[in-house]
């Protein structure tokens, strides 16, 4: 089954690659539904290589957060992506890397300076067709002042620091993904807003009240 990526999201990933330290490998999670990518979550490089010439996503440290973010937008983790700043094709090292990961798709973005070439493989390191679509881009707003509207565009883009580029209030729960925010969000997401308050959350989660208040602010639950 081919992997489908909207042209706008592909352009955003390439923009992220070019935005800082282009010569270092970087990457993150690809999330969506079925075989269609709808979002990209940058993940720090956990490689022990001091020159960051290799990229490692460290599933044990990052997968649970990626699952939470994917669930918030109604999807799941479909795969990972990492760059080859020297423009090389998928290597034997990439083959060993993907065989240790559980999600089905793995994308390598080769940087040729004036263009990017995308490759996709499965867990057996077999090539997978990667296709672009603009089907879901009809009627969408363009990027304005460097901000991306999550619901108008049907997807979101987050920075390596966890900041969501969005002006929509509904996107605020994803502004900064950290353990407190996730714990508070899990506790309150299915509760009636009338009963959600910081004191009750602090008691239930055993998270100190000041930290709960800080998480509430990130979730835009300031009046609860």
Phi and psi restraints in degrees (value plus and minus 20) as a CYANA .aco file:
   2 UNK   PHI     -89.3   -49.3
   2 UNK   PSI     137.2   177.2
   3 UNK   PHI    -120.0   -80.0
   3 UNK   PSI     109.2   149.2
   4 UNK   PHI    -129.1   -89.1
   4 UNK   PSI     112.6   152.6
   5 UNK   PHI    -151.7  -111.7
   5 UNK   PSI     110.6   150.6
   6 UNK   PHI     -83.5   -43.5
   6 UNK   PSI     122.3   162.3
   7 UNK   PHI     -78.0   -38.0
   7 UNK   PSI     -60.5   -20.5
   8 UNK   PHI     -83.7   -43.7
   8 UNK   PSI     -60.9   -20.9
   9 UNK   PHI     -89.3   -49.3
   9 UNK   PSI     -58.2   -18.2
  10 UNK   PHI     -80.3   -40.3
  10 UNK   PSI     -61.5   -21.5
  11 UNK   PHI     -84.5   -44.5
  11 UNK   PSI     -55.4   -15.4
  12 UNK   PHI     -88.6   -48.6
  12 UNK   PSI     -59.3   -19.3
  13 UNK   PHI     -83.2   -43.2
  13 UNK   PSI     -63.2   -23.2
  14 UNK   PHI     -85.2   -45.2
  14 UNK   PSI     -56.1   -16.1
  15 UNK   PHI     -83.6   -43.6
  15 UNK   PSI     -60.2   -20.2
  16 UNK   PHI     -82.4   -42.4
  16 UNK   PSI     -62.6   -22.6
  17 UNK   PHI     -79.9   -39.9
  17 UNK   PSI     -59.0   -19.0
  18 UNK   PHI    -102.1   -62.1
  18 UNK   PSI     -33.6     6.4
  19 UNK   PHI     -91.0   -51.0
  19 UNK   PSI     -51.7   -11.7
  20 UNK   PHI    -180.1  -140.1
  20 UNK   PSI     122.8   162.8
  21 UNK   PHI      25.1    65.1
  21 UNK   PSI      34.9    74.9
  22 UNK   PHI     -80.3   -40.3
  22 UNK   PSI     -47.3    -7.3
  23 UNK   PHI     -97.6   -57.6
  23 UNK   PSI     -25.0    15.0
  24 UNK   PHI    -123.4   -83.4
  24 UNK   PSI     125.1   165.1
  25 UNK   PHI     -87.4   -47.4
  25 UNK   PSI     118.5   158.5
  26 UNK   PHI    -166.1  -126.1
  26 UNK   PSI     147.5   187.5
  27 UNK   PHI    -195.7  -155.7
  27 UNK   PSI    -180.8  -140.8
  28 UNK   PHI     150.2   190.2
  28 UNK   PSI    -186.2  -146.2
  29 UNK   PHI    -116.6   -76.6
  29 UNK   PSI     126.6   166.6
  30 UNK   PHI    -130.1   -90.1
  30 UNK   PSI     108.0   148.0
  31 UNK   PHI    -148.0  -108.0
  31 UNK   PSI     130.2   170.2
  32 UNK   PHI     156.6   196.6
  32 UNK   PSI    -173.3  -133.3
  33 UNK   PHI    -147.4  -107.4
  33 UNK   PSI     118.5   158.5
  34 UNK   PHI      33.9    73.9
  34 UNK   PSI    -131.4   -91.4
  35 UNK   PHI    -138.6   -98.6
  35 UNK   PSI       4.5    44.5
  36 UNK   PHI    -135.5   -95.5
  36 UNK   PSI     101.7   141.7
  37 UNK   PHI     -96.9   -56.9
  37 UNK   PSI     113.4   153.4
  38 UNK   PHI    -141.6  -101.6
  38 UNK   PSI     -33.8     6.2
  39 UNK   PHI    -178.3  -138.3
  39 UNK   PSI     141.1   181.1
  40 UNK   PHI    -153.9  -113.9
  40 UNK   PSI     109.7   149.7
  41 UNK   PHI    -138.1   -98.1
  41 UNK   PSI      84.6   124.6
  42 UNK   PHI     -80.1   -40.1
  42 UNK   PSI     123.1   163.1
  43 UNK   PHI    -150.8  -110.8
  43 UNK   PSI     115.2   155.2
  44 UNK   PHI     -78.6   -38.6
  44 UNK   PSI     134.6   174.6
  45 UNK   PHI    -100.1   -60.1
  45 UNK   PSI      98.6   138.6
  46 UNK   PHI    -115.8   -75.8
  46 UNK   PSI      -9.5    30.5
  47 UNK   PHI     -86.5   -46.5
  47 UNK   PSI     126.9   166.9
  48 UNK   PHI    -103.7   -63.7
  48 UNK   PSI     -24.4    15.6
  49 UNK   PHI     -87.3   -47.3
  49 UNK   PSI      97.5   137.5
  50 UNK   PHI     -86.3   -46.3
  50 UNK   PSI     -41.8    -1.8
  51 UNK   PHI    -118.3   -78.3
  51 UNK   PSI     -12.7    27.3
  52 UNK   PHI      26.8    66.8
  52 UNK   PSI      21.8    61.8
  53 UNK   PHI    -105.9   -65.9
  53 UNK   PSI     -24.9    15.1
  54 UNK   PHI    -150.8  -110.8
  54 UNK   PSI     137.9   177.9
  55 UNK   PHI    -142.4  -102.4
  55 UNK   PSI     115.8   155.8
  56 UNK   PHI    -155.8  -115.8
  56 UNK   PSI     107.2   147.2
  57 UNK   PHI    -107.9   -67.9
  57 UNK   PSI     -37.1     2.9
  58 UNK   PHI      32.5    72.5
  58 UNK   PSI      58.6    98.6
  59 UNK   PHI     -75.6   -35.6
  59 UNK   PSI     -57.9   -17.9
  60 UNK   PHI     -83.7   -43.7
  60 UNK   PSI     -47.0    -7.0
  61 UNK   PHI    -115.1   -75.1
  61 UNK   PSI     -39.4     0.6
  62 UNK   PHI    -143.9  -103.9
  62 UNK   PSI     -39.5     0.5
  63 UNK   PHI     -83.5   -43.5
  63 UNK   PSI     -60.8   -20.8
  64 UNK   PHI     -83.5   -43.5
  64 UNK   PSI     -58.6   -18.6
  65 UNK   PHI     -87.0   -47.0
  65 UNK   PSI     -62.1   -22.1
  66 UNK   PHI     -81.2   -41.2
  66 UNK   PSI     -60.4   -20.4
  67 UNK   PHI     -82.4   -42.4
  67 UNK   PSI     -60.4   -20.4
  68 UNK   PHI     -84.4   -44.4
  68 UNK   PSI     -66.2   -26.2
  69 UNK   PHI     -82.8   -42.8
  69 UNK   PSI     -63.1   -23.1
  70 UNK   PHI     -81.5   -41.5
  70 UNK   PSI     -61.5   -21.5
  71 UNK   PHI     -84.5   -44.5
  71 UNK   PSI     -54.8   -14.8
  72 UNK   PHI     -83.5   -43.5
  72 UNK   PSI     -48.0    -8.0
  73 UNK   PHI    -127.5   -87.5
  73 UNK   PSI      -3.7    36.3
  74 UNK   PHI      53.8    93.8
  74 UNK   PSI      10.6    50.6
  75 UNK   PHI    -154.9  -114.9
  75 UNK   PSI    -178.9  -138.9
  76 UNK   PHI    -168.4  -128.4
  76 UNK   PSI     149.1   189.1
  77 UNK   PHI     -92.5   -52.5
  77 UNK   PSI      99.6   139.6
  78 UNK   PHI    -117.0   -77.0
  78 UNK   PSI     -48.2    -8.2
  79 UNK   PHI     159.6   199.6
  79 UNK   PSI    -188.3  -148.3
  80 UNK   PHI    -150.1  -110.1
  80 UNK   PSI     143.3   183.3
  81 UNK   PHI    -159.0  -119.0
  81 UNK   PSI     121.6   161.6
  82 UNK   PHI    -166.0  -126.0
  82 UNK   PSI     140.8   180.8
  83 UNK   PHI    -121.2   -81.2
  83 UNK   PSI     136.6   176.6
  84 UNK   PHI    -138.8   -98.8
  84 UNK   PSI      74.2   114.2
  85 UNK   PHI     -80.5   -40.5
  85 UNK   PSI     -43.1    -3.1
  86 UNK   PHI    -108.2   -68.2
  86 UNK   PSI     -16.3    23.7
  87 UNK   PHI      58.9    98.9
  87 UNK   PSI      -8.0    32.0
  88 UNK   PHI     -98.5   -58.5
  88 UNK   PSI     137.7   177.7
  89 UNK   PHI     -98.5   -58.5
  89 UNK   PSI     149.4   189.4
  90 UNK   PHI     -73.0   -33.0
  90 UNK   PSI     116.3   156.3
  91 UNK   PHI    -130.2   -90.2
  91 UNK   PSI     155.5   195.5
  92 UNK   PHI     -81.0   -41.0
  92 UNK   PSI     -55.5   -15.5
  93 UNK   PHI     -83.1   -43.1
  93 UNK   PSI     -58.6   -18.6
  94 UNK   PHI     -82.3   -42.3
  94 UNK   PSI     -58.5   -18.5
  95 UNK   PHI     -81.7   -41.7
  95 UNK   PSI     -62.6   -22.6
  96 UNK   PHI     -86.4   -46.4
  96 UNK   PSI     -56.9   -16.9
  97 UNK   PHI     -84.2   -44.2
  97 UNK   PSI     -69.9   -29.9
  98 UNK   PHI     -89.4   -49.4
  98 UNK   PSI     -47.0    -7.0
  99 UNK   PHI     -89.1   -49.1
  99 UNK   PSI     -34.6     5.4
 100 UNK   PHI    -117.5   -77.5
 100 UNK   PSI     -13.2    26.8
 101 UNK   PHI    -132.8   -92.8
 101 UNK   PSI     130.6   170.6
 102 UNK   PHI    -113.2   -73.2
 102 UNK   PSI     -44.5    -4.5
 103 UNK   PHI     -97.3   -57.3
 103 UNK   PSI     138.7   178.7
 104 UNK   PHI    -101.2   -61.2
 104 UNK   PSI     -43.6    -3.6
 105 UNK   PHI    -138.5   -98.5
 105 UNK   PSI     124.7   164.7
 106 UNK   PHI    -158.7  -118.7
 106 UNK   PSI     103.1   143.1
 107 UNK   PHI    -134.5   -94.5
 107 UNK   PSI     113.8   153.8
 108 UNK   PHI    -135.5   -95.5
 108 UNK   PSI     106.7   146.7
 109 UNK   PHI    -127.4   -87.4
 109 UNK   PSI      90.0   130.0
 110 UNK   PHI    -108.6   -68.6
 110 UNK   PSI     103.9   143.9
 111 UNK   PHI    -112.3   -72.3
 111 UNK   PSI      91.6   131.6
 112 UNK   PHI    -121.9   -81.9
 112 UNK   PSI      -2.9    37.1
 113 UNK   PHI      66.1   106.1
 113 UNK   PSI     -85.4   -45.4
 114 UNK   PHI    -115.7   -75.7
 114 UNK   PSI     -24.7    15.3
 115 UNK   PHI    -180.8  -140.8
 115 UNK   PSI     145.3   185.3
 116 UNK   PHI    -139.1   -99.1
 116 UNK   PSI     119.6   159.6
 117 UNK   PHI    -135.1   -95.1
 117 UNK   PSI     105.8   145.8
 118 UNK   PHI    -122.5   -82.5
 118 UNK   PSI     114.0   154.0
 119 UNK   PHI    -142.2  -102.2
 119 UNK   PSI     125.4   165.4
 120 UNK   PHI    -152.0  -112.0
 120 UNK   PSI     115.1   155.1
 121 UNK   PHI    -153.2  -113.2
 121 UNK   PSI     143.0   183.0
 122 UNK   PHI    -118.9   -78.9
 122 UNK   PSI    -191.7  -151.7
 123 UNK   PHI     -87.9   -47.9
 123 UNK   PSI     -37.0     3.0
 124 UNK   PHI    -115.9   -75.9
 124 UNK   PSI     -12.3    27.7
 125 UNK   PHI      47.4    87.4
 125 UNK   PSI       5.9    45.9
 126 UNK   PHI    -108.0   -68.0
 126 UNK   PSI     125.3   165.3
 127 UNK   PHI     -85.9   -45.9
 127 UNK   PSI     120.3   160.3
 128 UNK   PHI    -141.6  -101.6
 128 UNK   PSI     114.6   154.6
 129 UNK   PHI     -85.2   -45.2
 129 UNK   PSI     108.4   148.4
 130 UNK   PHI    -132.1   -92.1
 130 UNK   PSI      98.0   138.0
 131 UNK   PHI    -140.5  -100.5
 131 UNK   PSI     130.9   170.9
 132 UNK   PHI    -119.7   -79.7
 132 UNK   PSI     133.1   173.1
 133 UNK   PHI    -164.3  -124.3
 133 UNK   PSI     129.5   169.5
 134 UNK   PHI    -141.5  -101.5
 134 UNK   PSI      -2.9    37.1
 135 UNK   PHI     -78.4   -38.4
 135 UNK   PSI     -60.8   -20.8
 136 UNK   PHI    -109.7   -69.7
 136 UNK   PSI     -15.2    24.8
 137 UNK   PHI    -114.6   -74.6
 137 UNK   PSI     -22.9    17.1
 138 UNK   PHI     -83.5   -43.5
 138 UNK   PSI     110.4   150.4
 139 UNK   PHI      56.9    96.9
 139 UNK   PSI     -13.4    26.6
 140 UNK   PHI    -102.3   -62.3
 140 UNK   PSI     133.3   173.3
 141 UNK   PHI     -99.6   -59.6
 141 UNK   PSI     128.6   168.6
 142 UNK   PHI    -101.1   -61.1
 142 UNK   PSI     147.0   187.0
 143 UNK   PHI     -86.3   -46.3
 143 UNK   PSI     113.3   153.3
 144 UNK   PHI    -147.8  -107.8
 144 UNK   PSI     105.4   145.4
 145 UNK   PHI      32.4    72.4
 145 UNK   PSI      15.3    55.3
 146 UNK   PHI      56.1    96.1
 146 UNK   PSI      -8.6    31.4
 147 UNK   PHI    -132.5   -92.5
 147 UNK   PSI     126.7   166.7
 148 UNK   PHI    -138.6   -98.6
 148 UNK   PSI     106.5   146.5
 149 UNK   PHI    -103.0   -63.0
 149 UNK   PSI      99.5   139.5
 150 UNK   PHI     -84.2   -44.2
 150 UNK   PSI     -70.0   -30.0
 151 UNK   PHI    -105.2   -65.2
 151 UNK   PSI     -50.2   -10.2
 152 UNK   PHI     -87.4   -47.4
 152 UNK   PSI     -50.8   -10.8
 153 UNK   PHI    -122.0   -82.0
 153 UNK   PSI     -28.1    11.9
 154 UNK   PHI      56.3    96.3
 154 UNK   PSI      -8.5    31.5
 155 UNK   PHI    -182.3  -142.3
 155 UNK   PSI     153.1   193.1
 156 UNK   PHI    -157.8  -117.8
 156 UNK   PSI     145.5   185.5
 157 UNK   PHI    -155.7  -115.7
 157 UNK   PSI     109.7   149.7
 158 UNK   PHI    -137.6   -97.6
 158 UNK   PSI     130.0   170.0
 159 UNK   PHI    -102.7   -62.7
 159 UNK   PSI     147.5   187.5
 160 UNK   PHI     -80.1   -40.1
 160 UNK   PSI     -42.2    -2.2
 161 UNK   PHI    -104.1   -64.1
 161 UNK   PSI     -20.8    19.2
 162 UNK   PHI      70.6   110.6
 162 UNK   PSI      -9.5    30.5
 163 UNK   PHI    -105.2   -65.2
 163 UNK   PSI     110.4   150.4
 164 UNK   PHI    -109.8   -69.8
 164 UNK   PSI     107.4   147.4
 165 UNK   PHI    -104.6   -64.6
 165 UNK   PSI      70.0   110.0
 166 UNK   PHI    -179.2  -139.2
 166 UNK   PSI     128.7   168.7
 167 UNK   PHI    -125.3   -85.3
 167 UNK   PSI     -21.7    18.3
 168 UNK   PHI    -100.4   -60.4
 168 UNK   PSI     114.0   154.0
 169 UNK   PHI     -80.1   -40.1
 169 UNK   PSI     -56.2   -16.2
 170 UNK   PHI     -84.0   -44.0
 170 UNK   PSI     -38.8     1.2
 171 UNK   PHI    -108.2   -68.2
 171 UNK   PSI     -27.7    12.3
 172 UNK   PHI     -78.3   -38.3
 172 UNK   PSI     -51.0   -11.0
 173 UNK   PHI     -78.3   -38.3
 173 UNK   PSI     -38.6     1.4
 174 UNK   PHI    -121.1   -81.1
 174 UNK   PSI     -14.8    25.2
 175 UNK   PHI     -77.9   -37.9
 175 UNK   PSI     -63.0   -23.0
 176 UNK   PHI    -165.7  -125.7
 176 UNK   PSI      89.0   129.0
 177 UNK   PHI    -106.5   -66.5
 177 UNK   PSI      92.8   132.8
 178 UNK   PHI    -161.2  -121.2
 178 UNK   PSI     147.4   187.4
 179 UNK   PHI     -76.5   -36.5
 179 UNK   PSI     -59.3   -19.3
 180 UNK   PHI     -84.6   -44.6
 180 UNK   PSI     -65.8   -25.8
 181 UNK   PHI     -81.2   -41.2
 181 UNK   PSI     -63.6   -23.6
 182 UNK   PHI     -83.8   -43.8
 182 UNK   PSI     -63.2   -23.2
 183 UNK   PHI     -84.3   -44.3
 183 UNK   PSI     -63.8   -23.8
 184 UNK   PHI     -87.1   -47.1
 184 UNK   PSI     -62.5   -22.5
 185 UNK   PHI     -83.4   -43.4
 185 UNK   PSI     -63.0   -23.0
 186 UNK   PHI     -79.6   -39.6
 186 UNK   PSI     -61.6   -21.6
 187 UNK   PHI     -87.0   -47.0
 187 UNK   PSI     -59.9   -19.9
 188 UNK   PHI    -122.1   -82.1
 188 UNK   PSI     -26.8    13.2
 189 UNK   PHI     -85.8   -45.8
 189 UNK   PSI     -49.4    -9.4
 190 UNK   PHI    -124.3   -84.3
 190 UNK   PSI     -12.0    28.0
 191 UNK   PHI    -117.0   -77.0
 191 UNK   PSI     132.8   172.8
 192 UNK   PHI     -83.4   -43.4
 192 UNK   PSI     112.7   152.7
 193 UNK   PHI     -76.6   -36.6
 193 UNK   PSI     -47.8    -7.8
 194 UNK   PHI     -84.0   -44.0
 194 UNK   PSI     -51.7   -11.7
 195 UNK   PHI    -115.6   -75.6
 195 UNK   PSI     -25.0    15.0
 196 UNK   PHI    -106.3   -66.3
 196 UNK   PSI      93.4   133.4
 197 UNK   PHI    -163.1  -123.1
 197 UNK   PSI     137.8   177.8
 198 UNK   PHI     -83.7   -43.7
 198 UNK   PSI     -58.5   -18.5
 199 UNK   PHI     -84.1   -44.1
 199 UNK   PSI     -66.0   -26.0
 200 UNK   PHI     -84.0   -44.0
 200 UNK   PSI     -59.5   -19.5
 201 UNK   PHI     -84.7   -44.7
 201 UNK   PSI     -61.2   -21.2
 202 UNK   PHI     -81.2   -41.2
 202 UNK   PSI     -62.5   -22.5
 203 UNK   PHI     -86.0   -46.0
 203 UNK   PSI     -62.6   -22.6
 204 UNK   PHI     -92.8   -52.8
 204 UNK   PSI     -58.4   -18.4
 205 UNK   PHI    -113.5   -73.5
 205 UNK   PSI     -32.7     7.3
 206 UNK   PHI      42.9    82.9
 206 UNK   PSI       5.3    45.3
 207 UNK   PHI    -114.9   -74.9
 207 UNK   PSI     111.2   151.2
 208 UNK   PHI     -71.3   -31.3
 208 UNK   PSI     122.8   162.8
 209 UNK   PHI     -73.1   -33.1
 209 UNK   PSI     -65.1   -25.1
 210 UNK   PHI     -79.3   -39.3
 210 UNK   PSI     -57.4   -17.4
 211 UNK   PHI     -90.1   -50.1
 211 UNK   PSI     -56.4   -16.4
 212 UNK   PHI     -83.9   -43.9
 212 UNK   PSI     -63.3   -23.3
 213 UNK   PHI     -80.8   -40.8
 213 UNK   PSI     -59.9   -19.9
 214 UNK   PHI     -83.9   -43.9
 214 UNK   PSI     -61.6   -21.6
 215 UNK   PHI     -85.5   -45.5
 215 UNK   PSI     -60.4   -20.4
 216 UNK   PHI     -78.2   -38.2
 216 UNK   PSI     -60.4   -20.4
 217 UNK   PHI     -84.4   -44.4
 217 UNK   PSI     -61.4   -21.4
 218 UNK   PHI     -85.1   -45.1
 218 UNK   PSI     -52.9   -12.9
 219 UNK   PHI    -105.9   -65.9
 219 UNK   PSI     -18.9    21.1
 220 UNK   PHI      40.4    80.4
 220 UNK   PSI      18.7    58.7
 221 UNK   PHI    -126.2   -86.2
 221 UNK   PSI      11.0    51.0
 222 UNK   PHI     -80.2   -40.2
 222 UNK   PSI     -48.3    -8.3
 223 UNK   PHI    -117.1   -77.1
 223 UNK   PSI     -15.4    24.6
